[in-house]
Amino acid sequence: MRIVTQETLGGPEVLRVTEAPRPEPGPTEVLVRVKAAGINPVDWKVRTGGGFLGEPPFTIGWDVAGIVEETGFGATGVREGDEVLGMPWFPRPANAYAEYVTAPSRHFVRKPAGLSFAEAAALPLAGLTAWQGLVDVGNVQKGQRVFVDAAAGGVGHLAVQIAKARGAHVIGTASAGKHGFLRELGVDEPVDYHDPEATTSDVDVYFGLVGEESDLRWLPAIKPGGLLIAVPSGVADRVEKAAAERKVRTERILVEPDRGGLTGLVELIEAGQLKVRVEQTFPLEDAAKAHELGESGRVSGKLVLTV
């Protein structure tokens, strides 16, 4: 099978397509023929720094959409021939940039019929990050004011819609040129992060998708007793100290495989309350080009590899 691998850490140019044996599913696992693989910022962070995958050679990627070709002993929930989506193994290697993937059957759910494979591949990691942050940790409720930083991005555009589906009033940051997109998503208060005078207030739940400096900038908008959830690298020490002084609670999350969360996301899609924005697709052989575009920071929604 074709698979994207890298022998060294580095820029997008280290990604190359090679051949490898097709994997075999073990007990409780399924073999999925990959139709599309989503691309996320964690992919290029691991590509350049190794992170939890250590030193190369390895294959990056965790977002998978495809067709179940074989099931191992004891696998439940999906069957041969099912069209599925999932985020297998994270943060362990999933080898999603490939023609075939094996993983536990419970790391997948059936793909909604109205969702393309590209859209399905764009959903799991970003969608689960938003779901686990806003639903499981934040417990967002109707009428709350929810602030989504980087609201036009891969996680952000899904977080906005999840918060709106739960009845929240949503504030979201993006450059002024993307405010129309934010309004389409349901953002009630678009905020231009380039504007040093931009402000908001009385935030119940802040969902930080940018990092330490941005978290510090918007911290004064969170009301006492409110919650700051930091995603990219957790809650920085300076942020934690400043939040404590303002009586703001803090939580850090790292997304994990979650069939319940995937089911919740699929239900929102089927109810018409969640749409996945795929800005561009690339063939597997152009993974390096896709990473170049992703790292530019100019993408709204998600990038996807088609296999």
One Martini backbone bead per residue (centre of mass of N, CA, C, O) as a GRO file, in nm:
protein
  307
    1MET     BB    1   0.102   0.032   0.012
    2ARG     BB    2   0.044   0.361   0.050
    3ILE     BB    3   0.276   0.588   0.230
    4VAL     BB    4   0.354   0.839   0.455
    5THR     BB    5   0.689   0.937   0.522
    6GLN     BB    6   0.970   0.984   0.761
    7GLU     BB    7   1.327   1.010   0.841
    8THR     BB    8   1.299   1.312   0.934
    9LEU     BB    9   1.311   1.607   1.068
   10GLY     BB   10   1.098   1.884   0.938
   11GLY     BB   11   0.985   1.989   0.671
   12PRO     BB   12   0.767   1.910   0.420
   13GLU     BB   13   0.997   1.760   0.247
   14VAL     BB   14   1.003   1.487   0.430
   15LEU     BB   15   0.763   1.400   0.276
   16ARG     BB   16   0.686   1.060   0.161
   17VAL     BB   17   0.611   0.817  -0.073
   18THR     BB   18   0.551   0.475   0.003
   19GLU     BB   19   0.591   0.131   0.066
   20ALA     BB   20   0.365  -0.107   0.235
   21PRO     BB   21   0.225  -0.322   0.420
   22ARG     BB   22  -0.066  -0.444   0.490
   23PRO     BB   23  -0.255  -0.440   0.746
   24GLU     BB   24  -0.374  -0.628   1.033
   25PRO     BB   25  -0.630  -0.716   1.220
   26GLY     BB   26  -0.703  -0.743   1.536
   27PRO     BB   27  -0.848  -0.774   1.808
   28THR     BB   28  -1.115  -0.539   1.785
   29GLU     BB   29  -1.043  -0.474   1.493
   30VAL     BB   30  -1.002  -0.269   1.195
   31LEU     BB   31  -1.007  -0.243   0.843
   32VAL     BB   32  -0.929   0.060   0.663
   33ARG     BB   33  -1.012   0.219   0.373
   34VAL     BB   34  -0.878   0.503   0.270
   35LYS     BB   35  -1.021   0.815   0.144
   36ALA     BB   36  -0.945   1.012   0.392
   37ALA     BB   37  -0.723   1.273   0.543
   38GLY     BB   38  -0.672   1.471   0.794
   39ILE     BB   39  -0.548   1.799   0.884
   40ASN     BB   40  -0.325   1.909   1.150
   41PRO     BB   41  -0.120   2.087   1.352
   42VAL     BB   42   0.003   1.832   1.490
   43ASP     BB   43   0.141   1.723   1.239
   44TRP     BB   44   0.367   1.950   1.208
   45LYS     BB   45   0.475   1.930   1.495
   46VAL     BB   46   0.574   1.636   1.467
   47ARG     BB   47   0.742   1.663   1.208
   48THR     BB   48   0.950   1.872   1.354
   49GLY     BB   49   0.958   1.739   1.681
   50GLY     BB   50   0.796   1.448   1.732
   51GLY     BB   51   0.717   1.417   2.020
   52PHE     BB   52   0.519   1.137   2.093
   53LEU     BB   53   0.688   0.980   1.846
   54GLY     BB   54   0.964   1.084   1.829
   55GLU     BB   55   1.166   0.930   1.617
   56PRO     BB   56   1.236   0.860   1.324
   57PRO     BB   57   1.038   0.666   1.170
   58PHE     BB   58   0.712   0.798   1.051
   59THR     BB   59   0.350   0.842   1.067
   60ILE     BB   60   0.115   1.067   1.021
   61GLY     BB   61  -0.197   1.095   1.144
   62TRP     BB   62  -0.571   1.071   1.260
   63ASP     BB   63  -0.764   1.123   1.028
   64VAL     BB   64  -1.052   0.917   0.929
   65ALA     BB   65  -1.189   0.802   0.608
   66GLY     BB   66  -1.392   0.505   0.521
   67ILE     BB   67  -1.372   0.144   0.464
   68VAL     BB   68  -1.466  -0.153   0.578
   69GLU     BB   69  -1.285  -0.467   0.512
   70GLU     BB   70  -1.215  -0.570   0.814
   71THR     BB   71  -1.262  -0.792   1.097
   72GLY     BB   72  -1.198  -0.867   1.406
   73PHE     BB   73  -1.211  -1.023   1.684
   74GLY     BB   74  -1.479  -0.860   1.858
   75ALA     BB   75  -1.583  -0.654   1.677
   76THR     BB   76  -1.777  -0.350   1.719
   77GLY     BB   77  -2.031  -0.129   1.553
   78VAL     BB   78  -1.883  -0.231   1.291
   79ARG     BB   79  -1.879  -0.324   0.940
   80GLU     BB   80  -1.848  -0.456   0.659
   81GLY     BB   81  -1.886  -0.170   0.437
   82ASP     BB   82  -1.860   0.058   0.615
   83GLU     BB   83  -1.885   0.394   0.659
   84VAL     BB   84  -1.620   0.584   0.816
   85LEU     BB   85  -1.512   0.755   1.122
   86GLY     BB   86  -1.194   0.875   1.282
   87MET     BB   87  -0.952   0.878   1.583
   88PRO     BB   88  -0.699   0.688   1.603
   89TRP     BB   89  -0.482   0.643   1.900
   90PHE     BB   90  -0.461   0.901   2.023
   91PRO     BB   91  -0.113   0.978   2.049
   92ARG     BB   92  -0.065   0.748   1.887
   93PRO     BB   93  -0.001   0.577   1.620
   94ALA     BB   94  -0.203   0.569   1.300
   95ASN     BB   95  -0.126   0.612   0.995
   96ALA     BB   96  -0.328   0.798   0.804
   97TYR     BB   97  -0.116   0.839   0.563
   98ALA     BB   98  -0.298   0.604   0.398
   99GLU     BB   99  -0.468   0.328   0.258
  100TYR     BB  100  -0.436   0.187   0.548
  101VAL     BB  101  -0.610   0.103   0.863
  102THR     BB  102  -0.567   0.015   1.206
  103ALA     BB  103  -0.826  -0.031   1.465
  104PRO     BB  104  -1.040   0.011   1.688
  105SER     BB  105  -1.376   0.003   1.646
  106ARG     BB  106  -1.429   0.235   1.880
  107HIS     BB  107  -1.283   0.467   1.687
  108PHE     BB  108  -1.561   0.439   1.530
  109VAL     BB  109  -1.807   0.563   1.295
  110ARG     BB  110  -2.062   0.622   1.110
  111LYS     BB  111  -2.123   0.775   0.820
  112PRO     BB  112  -2.292   1.008   0.696
  113ALA     BB  113  -2.449   1.017   0.395
  114GLY     BB  114  -2.414   1.348   0.351
  115LEU     BB  115  -2.106   1.291   0.386
  116SER     BB  116  -1.813   1.330   0.283
  117PHE     BB  117  -1.502   1.208   0.306
  118ALA     BB  118  -1.366   1.480   0.348
  119GLU     BB  119  -1.550   1.581   0.576
  120ALA     BB  120  -1.507   1.335   0.763
  121ALA     BB  121  -1.191   1.376   0.792
  122ALA     BB  122  -1.227   1.675   0.927
  123LEU     BB  123  -1.374   1.603   1.210
  124PRO     BB  124  -1.256   1.439   1.458
  125LEU     BB  125  -1.025   1.604   1.601
  126ALA     BB  126  -1.161   1.881   1.602
  127GLY     BB  127  -1.438   1.793   1.712
  128LEU     BB  128  -1.337   1.658   1.978
  129THR     BB  129  -1.203   1.902   2.094
  130ALA     BB  130  -1.462   2.069   2.114
  131TRP     BB  131  -1.640   1.869   2.269
  132GLN     BB  132  -1.456   1.814   2.518
  133GLY     BB  133  -1.440   2.114   2.598
  134LEU     BB  134  -1.755   2.214   2.591
  135VAL     BB  135  -1.904   1.958   2.707
  136ASP     BB  136  -1.727   1.796   2.917
  137VAL     BB  137  -1.585   2.049   3.055
  138GLY     BB  138  -1.773   2.315   3.012
  139ASN     BB  139  -2.081   2.274   3.008
  140VAL     BB  140  -2.255   2.413   2.806
  141GLN     BB  141  -2.516   2.658   2.823
  142LYS     BB  142  -2.788   2.816   2.800
  143GLY     BB  143  -2.692   3.166   2.771
  144GLN     BB  144  -2.408   3.158   2.743
  145ARG     BB  145  -2.080   3.295   2.718
  146VAL     BB  146  -1.879   3.219   2.431
  147PHE     BB  147  -1.526   3.198   2.365
  148VAL     BB  148  -1.365   3.182   2.041
  149ASP     BB  149  -1.055   3.126   1.947
  150ALA     BB  150  -1.012   3.093   1.630
  151ALA     BB  151  -1.311   3.055   1.474
  152ALA     BB  152  -1.209   2.975   1.161
  153GLY     BB  153  -1.089   2.721   1.223
  154GLY     BB  154  -1.086   2.390   1.260
  155VAL     BB  155  -1.194   2.400   1.555
  156GLY     BB  156  -1.352   2.670   1.575
  157HIS     BB  157  -1.590   2.619   1.365
  158LEU     BB  158  -1.703   2.387   1.548
  159ALA     BB  159  -1.730   2.523   1.824
  160VAL     BB  160  -1.940   2.728   1.748
  161GLN     BB  161  -2.167   2.520   1.670
  162ILE     BB  162  -2.180   2.372   1.939
  163ALA     BB  163  -2.255   2.616   2.113
  164LYS     BB  164  -2.514   2.688   1.954
  165ALA     BB  165  -2.657   2.410   1.998
  166ARG     BB  166  -2.653   2.490   2.327
  167GLY     BB  167  -2.741   2.814   2.339
  168ALA     BB  168  -2.520   3.010   2.286
  169HIS     BB  169  -2.325   3.297   2.311
  170VAL     BB  170  -2.100   3.398   2.047
  171ILE     BB  171  -1.756   3.459   2.052
  172GLY     BB  172  -1.523   3.556   1.779
  173THR     BB  173  -1.208   3.518   1.629
  174ALA     BB  174  -1.086   3.727   1.354
  175SER     BB  175  -1.037   3.854   1.082
  176ALA     BB  176  -1.226   4.081   0.917
  177GLY     BB  177  -1.251   3.902   0.646
  178LYS     BB  178  -1.401   3.657   0.836
  179HIS     BB  179  -1.681   3.761   0.951
  180GLY     BB  180  -1.879   3.632   0.754
  181PHE     BB  181  -1.815   3.341   0.831
  182LEU     BB  182  -1.891   3.367   1.128
  183ARG     BB  183  -2.187   3.433   1.079
  184GLU     BB  184  -2.254   3.165   0.935
  185LEU     BB  185  -2.186   2.993   1.198
  186GLY     BB  186  -2.311   3.200   1.453
  187VAL     BB  187  -2.175   3.446   1.532
  188ASP     BB  188  -2.250   3.726   1.738
  189GLU     BB  189  -1.930   3.825   1.802
  190PRO     BB  190  -1.711   3.963   1.617
  191VAL     BB  191  -1.344   3.964   1.642
  192ASP     BB  192  -1.061   4.165   1.592
  193TYR     BB  193  -0.737   4.073   1.667
  194HIS     BB  194  -0.589   4.330   1.533
  195ASP     BB  195  -0.747   4.499   1.738
  196PRO     BB  196  -0.643   4.666   2.025
  197GLU     BB  197  -0.956   4.763   2.106
  198ALA     BB  198  -1.071   4.503   2.138
  199THR     BB  199  -1.378   4.380   2.302
  200THR     BB  200  -1.516   4.210   2.594
  201SER     BB  201  -1.766   4.035   2.812
  202ASP     BB  202  -1.897   3.806   3.029
  203VAL     BB  203  -1.747   3.532   3.025
  204ASP     BB  204  -1.789   3.188   3.085
  205VAL     BB  205  -1.640   3.058   2.819
  206TYR     BB  206  -1.305   2.988   2.727
  207PHE     BB  207  -1.159   2.901   2.398
  208GLY     BB  208  -0.822   2.823   2.354
  209LEU     BB  209  -0.638   2.822   2.017
  210VAL     BB  210  -0.343   2.980   2.041
  211GLY     BB  211  -0.232   3.095   2.338
  212GLU     BB  212  -0.083   3.268   2.583
  213GLU     BB  213  -0.115   3.567   2.482
  214SER     BB  214  -0.415   3.541   2.414
  215ASP     BB  215  -0.516   3.456   2.690
  216LEU     BB  216  -0.421   3.717   2.833
  217ARG     BB  217  -0.583   3.920   2.668
  218TRP     BB  218  -0.884   3.775   2.735
  219LEU     BB  219  -0.915   3.737   3.043
  220PRO     BB  220  -1.082   4.002   3.126
  221ALA     BB  221  -1.356   3.882   2.989
  222ILE     BB  222  -1.370   3.695   3.228
  223LYS     BB  223  -1.560   3.601   3.469
  224PRO     BB  224  -1.606   3.534   3.771
  225GLY     BB  225  -1.612   3.176   3.759
  226GLY     BB  226  -1.503   3.122   3.510
  227LEU     BB  227  -1.372   2.956   3.204
  228LEU     BB  228  -1.046   2.833   3.104
  229ILE     BB  229  -0.957   2.683   2.791
  230ALA     BB  230  -0.660   2.510   2.698
  231VAL     BB  231  -0.503   2.362   2.410
  232PRO     BB  232  -0.219   2.361   2.266
  233SER     BB  233  -0.030   2.385   2.575
  234GLY     BB  234  -0.203   2.472   2.780
  235VAL     BB  235  -0.154   2.622   3.092
  236ALA     BB  236   0.014   2.874   3.162
  237ASP     BB  237   0.157   3.009   3.431
  238ARG     BB  238   0.068   3.303   3.382
  239VAL     BB  239  -0.229   3.233   3.338
  240GLU     BB  240  -0.291   3.091   3.604
  241LYS     BB  241  -0.223   3.327   3.790
  242ALA     BB  242  -0.412   3.540   3.665
  243ALA     BB  243  -0.672   3.377   3.700
  244ALA     BB  244  -0.667   3.349   4.008
  245GLU     BB  245  -0.684   3.658   4.062
  246ARG     BB  246  -0.982   3.653   3.899
  247LYS     BB  247  -1.142   3.386   3.956
  248VAL     BB  248  -1.046   3.181   3.728
  249ARG     BB  249  -1.084   2.899   3.574
  250THR     BB  250  -0.887   2.604   3.476
  251GLU     BB  251  -0.823   2.412   3.165
  252ARG     BB  252  -0.685   2.117   3.021
  253ILE     BB  253  -0.650   1.961   2.692
  254LEU     BB  254  -0.656   1.627   2.537
  255VAL     BB  255  -0.731   1.455   2.290
  256GLU     BB  256  -0.949   1.161   2.248
  257PRO     BB  257  -1.080   0.883   2.197
  258ASP     BB  258  -1.454   0.897   2.111
  259ARG     BB  259  -1.751   0.765   2.049
  260GLY     BB  260  -1.948   0.957   2.192
  261GLY     BB  261  -1.850   1.216   2.052
  262LEU     BB  262  -1.896   1.124   1.761
  263THR     BB  263  -2.197   1.081   1.793
  264GLY     BB  264  -2.264   1.375   1.861
  265LEU     BB  265  -2.160   1.496   1.594
  266VAL     BB  266  -2.341   1.333   1.403
  267GLU     BB  267  -2.609   1.436   1.516
  268LEU     BB  268  -2.562   1.732   1.434
  269ILE     BB  269  -2.539   1.681   1.133
  270GLU     BB  270  -2.821   1.540   1.097
  271ALA     BB  271  -2.964   1.815   1.221
  272GLY     BB  272  -2.807   2.075   1.088
  273GLN     BB  273  -2.581   2.198   1.323
  274LEU     BB  274  -2.330   2.078   1.142
  275LYS     BB  275  -2.046   2.201   0.958
  276VAL     BB  276  -1.789   2.123   0.727
  277ARG     BB  277  -1.489   2.289   0.644
  278VAL     BB  278  -1.338   2.256   0.319
  279GLU     BB  279  -1.094   2.418   0.150
  280GLN     BB  280  -0.889   2.168   0.073
  281THR     BB  281  -0.754   1.925  -0.150
  282PHE     BB  282  -0.520   1.640  -0.154
  283PRO     BB  283  -0.314   1.432  -0.257
  284LEU     BB  284  -0.103   1.223  -0.106
  285GLU     BB  285   0.152   1.332  -0.272
  286ASP     BB  286   0.069   1.643  -0.144
  287ALA     BB  287   0.139   1.676   0.162
  288ALA     BB  288   0.347   1.907   0.158
  289LYS     BB  289   0.159   2.125   0.039
  290ALA     BB  290  -0.049   2.113   0.265
  291HIS     BB  291   0.146   2.202   0.491
  292GLU     BB  292   0.221   2.475   0.379
  293LEU     BB  293  -0.065   2.591   0.396
  294GLY     BB  294  -0.126   2.537   0.695
  295GLU     BB  295   0.129   2.706   0.807
  296SER     BB  296   0.025   2.994   0.707
  297GLY     BB  297  -0.268   3.066   0.851
  298ARG     BB  298  -0.508   3.090   0.598
  299VAL     BB  299  -0.715   2.885   0.705
  300SER     BB  300  -1.049   2.777   0.660
  301GLY     BB  301  -1.075   2.519   0.836
  302LYS     BB  302  -0.988   2.241   0.625
  303LEU     BB  303  -0.754   1.990   0.539
  304VAL     BB  304  -0.726   1.727   0.275
  305LEU     BB  305  -0.661   1.394   0.205
  306THR     BB  306  -0.664   1.194  -0.082
  307VAL     BB  307  -0.685   0.821  -0.167
   0.00000   0.00000   0.00000
